Amino acid sequence: METMMRDPEMQKMLYPYLPEPMRNPTSIEWMLSNPEVRKQMEDMFESQVRMGLDCFCIVMHEWIATFAKSILGP
């Protein structure tokens, strides 16, 4: 997961789901370096790998939206 999340092309795929201030490599790196956020991402990734990539994209979008609201507010 970490290698995938550090891939610039993968990051570009995530940007539309992130709030504007978080659409940059620094924010992705922060998410990976924060133990709580990283654990949530790893858990989500593991569960979605079992379901397939399409489900992963949907759940990732929902998780990022919830995470962004918790940081940036409504």
N, C-alpha and C positions, 0 to 999 in steps of 0.2 A: 504494500500500500504506500509506504513512504516513497519508494522510487517512483511510483506512478504519480503521486501528488507533487513531486518535485519536477516532473516533466513539464516544460513550458507549454506544450500542446494540450496536455490534460488540464493545466491551470486555465488556459483560455476557454476550455469547455465549461469550467466551473464559473467563470466570471459572470455570465448572465444571471446566475442564481444568487450572486452575492450583492450586497448593497454597494453602491458606487464607491464609497471610501475604502472598501475592502478588496477591490478588484486590482490587486497587485501582488507580485511575488512575496513581498514582505509580509503581507497578511496571511498568505498560505503558510509561509515559514513559521509565523507566530502560532498558527493553529496546530502545526506539527510539533512545535516545541512546548506547548502548554500541555502538561500531562493529562489533565481532565478532558480537554477537547480532543486530544490525540486518542485517548481511550474510547471516547464516544465514536470517533471516526472509525477506529479499528473494529469496534463491535458492529457498527453499521455495515462496514465493508464485508466483514465475515458473514453476516447474516444474508447480505444481498448476493454474495458470490453463490450461495446455495440456491437462490431464487432465479438468478440470471441477470444479465446486464440491464435489460429494460427496467426491471424493478429497482435495480440499484440506482439508476438515474432519477427515478421518481422519488425514492426515499431520500436520496442525497439532496435533492431540491428542497424537500420538506424540512430536513434537518438543518440545512444551511439557513433557510428562512427563519426558523425558530431560533437558531443560534445568533443570527444577526440581530434579531429583535431584542434578545437578552442583553446584547452588548450595546447596541445603538439606541434602544428604546423603540416605542411604537411609532 
